[in-house]
Amino acid sequence: MAKTSIEKVHGRRVWDSRGRPTVEVEVTLAGGASGIAIAPAGASRGSGEAVDLRDGGKPYGGWDVAGAVRGVDLEIHEVLKGQDVRDQKRIDKFLIELDGTKNKGRLGGNATVATSMAVAHAAAAAEGVPLWRYLLGGDATPVMPLPEIQIFGGGAHASNRVDLQDFMVTAIGADSFRQSLDWTAEVYRHAGLIMADAGKLAGVADEGGFWPDFDSNEEAIETLTRAIEAAGLKPGVDVAISLDIAASEFGKDGKYTLARDGRTLTSDEMCAMLVDWVERYPICAIEDPLGEDDPEGMIRFTWAVRDRLQVVGDDFLVTNAERVQAAAKDGACNALLVKPNQAGTLTEAKAAADAATKAGFGRIVSARSGETEDVTIVHLAIGWQAPQLKVGSFARSERMAKWNEGLRIADRLSGDGPLPPRDAFPWR
């Protein structure tokens, strides 16, 4: 106990991939081991997720985190000092109770999630093992998650240049983690070439995907299909398309306004459009197809596509175990996007992931649009045995740090990194 007792919890302000302040926490143990983690930040956010504590005012556009850092150094340090770092549930319970709000609004979800992750890193360091092994435990054989990687960014990630937020690929035919990245690299490269030839390349979005100049949302899907073919791969066989609609960003009261397409759709019309795309394009997953305030639409869409693809709840579920259980009961989706900062602590995020497993849902551990060099998310995906990992695109160092960490882990394990068995994905 003495060596694993928390001696100090220290917060500091660092910077994320959008040039905004964020919270880093360092946990030091009596035995000398330590752990560091940095809170990510989202652009599109569900109304039920944990909120960041920001200072407001003029400095840094109101995004500063001095108050959140002060809370780490004073309140969180005092409560956690002397606690056994190995008792993650107890520590996270202290964080939840200390904050005292439903959305982590007093201390800030950025402060609590950075602390929670740093605690896990410190515990792993005290045991002398990588975080993924510490979380997995024992001699269990690790399996690498199947990557889900953005090629085009839209929505809140690209100033709404197109309405849909993420146009991604998943290498459903790959045999290993390494091969899935190899194939994605070629798709990404050819997508850039196609766009450059058409004069539609306009930089990169928040997560590293190309910032497109498309005339419609569907043009992005068409172009992505062409990029898969140009890379010498078979759409729907080797590589499939995954979409994050992020419908809450442009939907309200059952109406969905697609500004790029110049039309407003009812919930039923939105469902019909997406089902039509599923029929005509190699789509294997759709995230938040309807708004979080449109549960009936989510139920109808999930029923319409059934086992043909993943219907992923992000803003709809906000990494919340109770919401997952309710969605499973209603048949409102069949997969969960696991974002630790949506929950505010690792214990709460793991509870949501466990609820998804119990419900027979898919599980995709996910980073956020505002990221750093922190690679915790990769270790969580492997340690929690999540079948899939979503990090963003195949560009920008805050993204590649995570994909490269996955490659290092795969190389140390077996060379290329085995993926989950194909029967783990009904749509694969």
Disulfide bonds with the S-S distance in Angstrom:
none
